[in-house]
């Protein structure tokens, strides 16, 4: 009897999952379609207002687009690609970033936004994008059946998580902790950068020494450092 109840319980659970999946795949109702259409029309008008001669209208349009939510993100991205107006592009870029934290599902796009903020030294914002990118990579890796692709996604998740931690550290003020003399003419200058241990290791002297900057024990500049993206040492 116990086995029978177990089987029935499992079947009930599977049935519930099937109903939920079917519900998620349902076509939008006519009312939902009409609401989405009204939202697109409103977004289009607000995008036009971003080019208004009135500053207040431009400010209101930007806030209005953000208030519409992540559903208009594809429309905003298209407008961002199409516009040639510098201020409109700047405002649409801000709207895109504001909406992306809620609506962007592509981890590569999130990591790219994180990199843009990091290079602009907006570290707190960069940390948020890297955090979400890491989560999205992990979800994709968990669902991926191909072992090679799974490892690649897991590696990207790990890299985004490390960049998130690094950005969080740089978002805070660092304080010098002084230095110490090591063996063989090595001098180590330690710096606490928002909780992340930063070391500047100087070897040798007399103008022939070498220096290396380490964050969390990883070389980011100098001899042995990983070459950063776009040829720099800032590996974002």
HUGIMO-V779686 format. One record per residue. RES is the residue in three letters. PHI is phi in whole degrees, 0 to 359 (none if undefined). PSI is psi in whole degrees, -180 to 180 (none if undefined). D_CENTER is the distance of its C-alpha to the mean C-alpha in whole Angstrom. Layout:
RES|PHI|PSI|D_CENTER + RES|PHI|PSI|D_CENTER
This chain:
UNK|none|-41|52 + UNK|299|-41|49 + UNK|295|-37|48 + UNK|297|-44|48 + UNK|295|-36|46 + UNK|297|-44|43 + UNK|297|-44|43 + UNK|297|-39|44 + UNK|296|-45|41 + UNK|297|-44|38 + UNK|298|-38|40 + UNK|295|-40|39 + UNK|295|-43|35 + UNK|296|-38|35 + UNK|296|-41|36 + UNK|296|-42|34 + UNK|296|-40|31 + UNK|296|-42|33 + UNK|295|-39|33 + UNK|294|-43|30 + UNK|296|-41|28 + UNK|295|-38|31 + UNK|296|-38|30 + UNK|290|-26|27 + UNK|270|-1|28 + UNK|297|146|31 + UNK|292|144|31 + UNK|300|147|30 + UNK|288|166|33 + UNK|299|-35|35 + UNK|294|-42|34 + UNK|294|-40|30 + UNK|297|-42|30 + UNK|295|-40|32 + UNK|295|-41|30 + UNK|295|-39|27 + UNK|295|-43|29 + UNK|297|-38|30 + UNK|295|-41|26 + UNK|295|-39|26 + UNK|295|-43|29 + UNK|297|-42|28 + UNK|297|-41|24 + UNK|299|-42|26 + UNK|295|-41|29 + UNK|293|-37|26 + UNK|296|-40|25 + UNK|297|-38|28 + UNK|292|-17|29 + UNK|296|-20|26 + UNK|261|9|28 + UNK|298|152|31 + UNK|285|-17|33 + UNK|271|122|33 + UNK|298|-41|30 + UNK|298|-37|30 + UNK|293|-40|30 + UNK|295|-43|27 + UNK|297|-45|25 + UNK|295|-37|26 + UNK|295|-41|25 + UNK|297|-46|22 + UNK|295|-37|22 + UNK|295|-39|23 + UNK|296|-42|21 + UNK|296|-38|18 + UNK|293|-26|21 + UNK|292|-24|21 + UNK|95|-179|18 + UNK|294|-17|15 + UNK|298|-24|19 + UNK|265|5|19 + UNK|305|-46|16 + UNK|301|-39|17 + UNK|295|-42|20 + UNK|294|-41|18 + UNK|298|-42|16 + UNK|298|-42|20 + UNK|294|-38|21 + UNK|297|-40|19 + UNK|291|-36|20 + UNK|279|-33|24 + UNK|288|148|24 + UNK|250|-9|26 + UNK|285|125|26 + UNK|298|-47|24 + UNK|291|-41|24 + UNK|299|-42|23 + UNK|299|-43|20 + UNK|298|-44|19 + UNK|292|-42|19 + UNK|295|-33|18 + UNK|296|-41|15 + UNK|294|-41|14 + UNK|297|-44|15 + UNK|303|-46|12 + UNK|293|-38|10 + UNK|295|-39|12 + UNK|279|-28|12 + UNK|297|-34|9 + UNK|298|-27|8 + UNK|261|-38|11 + UNK|252|-16|12 + UNK|282|128|9 + UNK|253|-14|10 + UNK|277|111|10 + UNK|296|-31|7 + UNK|296|-41|8 + UNK|294|-40|8 + UNK|294|-42|4 + UNK|296|-36|4 + UNK|295|-42|7 + UNK|296|-38|6 + UNK|297|-42|4 + UNK|296|-43|8 + UNK|300|-44|10 + UNK|292|-39|9 + UNK|296|-44|10 + UNK|293|-27|13 + UNK|272|6|14 + UNK|66|26|14 + UNK|264|71|12 + UNK|292|-36|11 + UNK|297|-42|11 + UNK|292|-40|8 + UNK|300|-41|6 + UNK|300|-38|7 + UNK|295|-43|6 + UNK|292|-42|2 + UNK|295|-36|3 + UNK|297|-45|6 + UNK|289|-36|5 + UNK|300|-44|5 + UNK|300|-43|8 + UNK|297|-43|9 + UNK|293|-40|9 + UNK|298|-41|11 + UNK|297|-42|13 + UNK|296|-43|14 + UNK|295|-40|15 + UNK|296|-39|17 + UNK|294|-31|19 + UNK|268|-12|20 + UNK|283|132|21 + UNK|268|-29|24 + UNK|286|123|24 + UNK|297|-40|24 + UNK|295|-47|23 + UNK|295|-36|20 + UNK|297|-43|19 + UNK|295|-38|20 + UNK|296|-44|17 + UNK|294|-39|15 + UNK|296|-39|15 + UNK|294|-40|15 + UNK|294|-37|12 + UNK|297|-44|11 + UNK|296|-42|13 + UNK|294|-42|11 + UNK|295|-38|8 + UNK|296|-41|10 + UNK|293|-40|12 + UNK|292|-35|9 + UNK|298|-46|8 + UNK|297|-42|12 + UNK|296|-43|13 + UNK|295|-39|11 + UNK|299|-40|12 + UNK|295|-44|16 + UNK|289|-18|16 + UNK|287|-17|15 + UNK|256|161|18 + UNK|284|133|22 + UNK|273|155|23 + UNK|230|135|27 + UNK|292|137|29 + UNK|249|7|31 + UNK|84|-171|34 + UNK|223|177|35 + UNK|210|156|37 + UNK|268|130|39 + UNK|256|-172|39 + UNK|283|162|41 + UNK|55|37|42 + UNK|73|22|41 + UNK|267|129|38 + UNK|245|132|36 + UNK|244|122|33 + UNK|253|118|31 + UNK|260|144|29 + UNK|220|128|26 + UNK|270|103|24 + UNK|258|90|21 + UNK|58|38|20 + UNK|94|-14|21 + UNK|266|130|20 + UNK|283|116|23 + UNK|249|130|23 + UNK|235|137|26 + UNK|249|112|28 + UNK|258|119|31 + UNK|247|124|34 + UNK|243|137|36 + UNK|80|-179|40 + UNK|201|-165|41 + UNK|64|29|44 + UNK|82|-2|41 + UNK|245|17|41 + UNK|280|172|38 + UNK|234|147|34 + UNK|235|146|31 + UNK|220|135|28 + UNK|257|128|25 + UNK|238|138|23 + UNK|238|120|20 + UNK|61|30|21 + UNK|84|-2|23 + UNK|255|128|21 + UNK|290|126|23 + UNK|243|-10|21 + UNK|204|148|23 + UNK|95|-169|27 + UNK|300|127|29 + UNK|88|1|27 + UNK|281|149|24 + UNK|288|134|21 + UNK|292|127|21 + UNK|284|174|18 + UNK|293|149|16 + UNK|59|30|18 + UNK|82|1|21 + UNK|259|176|20 + UNK|268|-9|20 + UNK|278|90|16 + UNK|278|83|15 + UNK|257|none|11
